[in-house]
Amino acid sequence: MNDRFDDDRPREECGVLAIHGHPEAAALAALGLHALQHRGQEAAGIVTFDGAHFHAHRAIGLVGDNFGKDSVVAGLPGHAAVGHTRYSTTGASMLRNVQPLFAELSFGGLAIAHNGNLTNGLTLRRRLVREGCIFQSTTDTEVIVHLVAKSREPTPVERLVDALAQVEGAWSLVALFDDAVVAARDPLGVRPLVLGELGGVPVVASETCAFDILGARFVRDIEPGEVLVADAGGLRSLRPFPPRRPRFCIFEYVYFSRPDSYVDGRSVYEARKRIGIELAREAPAEADIVVPVPDSGVPAAIGYAHESGLPFELGIIRNHYVGRTFIEPSDRIRHLGVRLKHNANRGVLEGRRVVLVDDSIVRGTTSTKIVAMVRQAGAREVHMRIASPPTTHSCFYGVDTPERDQLLAARHGVEEMARLIGVDSLAFLSLDGLYRAVGEPGRHALRPAFCDACFSGDYPIRLTDVEGGERDCQLSLLLGEA
Ligand code: SF4
């Protein structure tokens, strides 16, 4: 169930949230997930534990649609909750894949919600199926559930740690046991995960914007490789994995995270504005106005306008009320494409030389349509400036990008891309410029501070499934269905 009118964006990933020790855990989880809606709009779920029983509600659709009714939240009693908002990076978008996943294991219940992607998930799944495991979903998260079930470690938390020691990839996850809530981040800390506090109670979320909606206080980032346990004894931090140099996803600053969030210690909004400043320094343009492609291009365009001295204008207006119910059945109107979502502001654009600022180019299809729309509205020249380097490689760490041969920048140089998109000039921010914008002196070739693989091809975590050919296998074969 993809948003067809935004199909040239890298997909958001997923959002997770956990709370322990609060009588209104489910209601707070629903609110927090609402703030994390941008990280996944396909489905949402919450699992609670009331001291005796687990309760779950999972559904396709938006958080507000699924958890807006008092009766739904009333059906989720308990002082502990984990929640998830989903965009599928693995596993089709079907109800059995909606997280948190839940299983009754030998020691009790386990609910788990995951943001990221396991790069050896299919390899492990194949092994587990051979060993007799029966999978209920096609998500890589279920691999972790089976590894926990099979672990010989004495306690549930130690079993989870044992499972996580076997998986590779990016995993920021929350888990709910009978007696504890656990939050864990992979040793490189690729995806964000933050700890907050609400009236003395710990809250964990993908981004700090979830704390703001709850009135919770941001405490700190959960560290790469950290396993945080909240139980009757309080909060304790475990460091079960060998320390590694962190490689946080630099694209979170460009596009994924909400601009009002602080991730990995930095304001996303400020980082995006500095990206625009760097872009203006590296790629100035003879133009009259700076226009963002809304919404994600807005902060970078503000920075670009500030640095260049050109006026910032809203030359494209976004319609925020394009809903899925309207989009889904509408093949006949599909050709309208971006016009449903964006409209040119003719009075601003007519006769002007425009600097058009967008966050990234993936396939190039959306950019082509937007440029055509801006020209039809009377723009005299269009100079496109992209707030990230060319996206030349796919992401395997939880962001759904197309195969490499679908990426425009993997197949064409910048001049050819400019011709294909139909702009008078095109420029991308350099990788060093992106690093400078997030407070680094530049990209250290041997010790880069971030994951930037979709721009550099330098993958910091082994791609076991790809190298082993598992990624090309049909999941049905792995499941033994064919
Ligand atoms: Fe982020 Fe790109 Fe790395 Fe994926 S490959 S984690 S999108 S920087």
Residues whose N, C-alpha, C, O or C-beta is under 5 A from the ligand:
A	BS01	SF4	C249 I250 F251 S394 C395 F396 Y397 V399 C451 D452 A453 C454
